Amino acid sequence: MPGDFPDPTITKIGDTYWASATSAEWGAVFPIFSSKNLLDWELVGHIFPEKLPDWASSNFWAPEFHYENGRTYLYYTARSKQGGMLCVAVASADHPAGPYHDHGPLVGQEAGSIDGFAMPDENGDLFLIWKEDGNSCQQETPIWAQRLNDERTALIGEATELFTNDVRWEGPLVEGSALVRHGGWYYMFYAGNSCCGKGCNYATGVARSRNLLGPWEKHQQNPILDRNDVWKCPGHGTVTEMDGRWFLLHHAYAAESHEFVGRQGLLSEFTWNAQEWPEFVNRSPQAPALADMTQFNITDEFEGEALGLAWQWPITAPKPTTTVRHGQLHLTAGASRLGTIIARRTHAATYKAATTLDFTNLPVDTFAGLAAVGDPYNALALMAGNGQVQIWHVKSGKQQCLAQAYVEPCDTLTLRLEVWGGQRYRFAYSTDGATWQPLPTESFTLNGTYLPPWDRGVRVALIAQGAEHTTATFNNFIVLNKR
């Protein structure tokens, strides 16, 4: 599942597999994918497609599906508006594709509570398993279990600590618990060490117990899933089975693109060895590198009557107002910072992107353009407006214009962005779609190594900045990945 797809969850309901992943600070929150064969996935919706839960503000992490008695539950992490702590919450639906009703938080410890996973014990009572986020305050990170009530809306009884980070490879934390029962054992797959960014050293371990509440025994061969030359920092996955074969759907960075694309979704197959422990071939992901990235090219001519489900926006702002009509996207501008942002995940670190906008009818003092965006505070953009094109450099919220040029009057203006390895960026524009003018002219490439946040990949975005009653019109959006 290429592109930014961290902390994936998977479950099988009937003959269909359902998956989701961390969406962090991008809406819509928690994508819902479906598949019949674990290889071909369709984006069918989102857990929270437009409005955030009333209690939560940010950090939408680690969704986990749980299905019982004809109802689908999603346990997830988010940050509370009240108190600011990370909490594990739950939403439910009559169908895995939604719509989902949010029931609010189940647990929010002072250090934070994340990575909830629901699992029945040997008596059939359902428990919530989660991590206390002690690493956020230089403490240990216990994995806890506590029983859920019959409505699955609250915890009851006492919490039990299952284990904590006490082995060297785990570093400052254990997290991302996912449980499965096999051969009379409970197995907990879990992640250890640093998850994200250039310096990550994440890996996957496993522990087992005859009873859900322990005692738990960690495998002496941990980590059982670690890096290789193709994939870095594999971890935080959920187990699934197909035709007697066992898989962990987890994330990892592609060594070629690393943090610029983000943590991508992988299926890694494992078997059960003679000692009844799960075992991966070479203790590392066996998925080959994606040789032909052109299969993930994006071409959107804005057909139909609405934007596709793959478009995203920063959750720090309301969902953008868009209209799709007659093969054009009309994007209502925003006055703050970069303005209104709608974006698509990137799948490679080397690509070209372009858009053609209606330049003649662009309102005065409204700028529209194409950008590489880490988040609203970090971006590189080629913007057009007031008869000019400009390069906007935004770093840590500070914005400056690096270059500008006046453009001869024209009906449409095409803007182009080229990226190499996620680090070098080059911009150009064209008034006829054939002849390109680079900007800036003195230095062809700009350094974009600062763009990705620690836990997310870079997006390619369309932007409209100006008075909130104005609108920018785009004719297309194209991303072509390196062959």
Salt bridges, closest charged atoms under 4 A:
ASP4 OD2 - ARG459 NH1 2.68
ASP7 OD1 - HIS236 ND1 3.23
ASP7 OD1 - HIS251 ND1 3.43
ASP7 OD1 - ARG263 NH1 3.83
ASP15 OD1 - LYS36 NZ 2.96
GLU50 OE2 - LYS319 NZ 3.46
ASP54 OD1 - LYS51 NZ 2.28
GLU68 OE2 - HIS66 NE2 3.81
GLU68 OE2 - ARG152 NE 2.60
ASP94 OD1 - ARG71 NH1 2.21
ASP125 OD1 - ARG147 NH2 3.35
ASP133 OD1 - LYS131 NZ 2.69
ASP166 OD1 - LYS218 NZ 2.73
GLU170 OE2 - LYS218 NZ 2.86
GLU175 OE1 - LYS131 NZ 2.79
GLU217 OE1 - ARG208 NE 3.48
GLU256 OE2 - LYS482 NZ 3.00
GLU259 OE2 - LYS198 NZ 2.99
GLU269 OE1 - ARG245 NH2 2.77
GLU418 OE2 - LYS352 NZ 3.83
GLU418 OE1 - ARG416 NH2 3.47
GLU418 OE1 - ARG426 NE 3.15
ASP455 OD1 - ARG456 NE 2.83
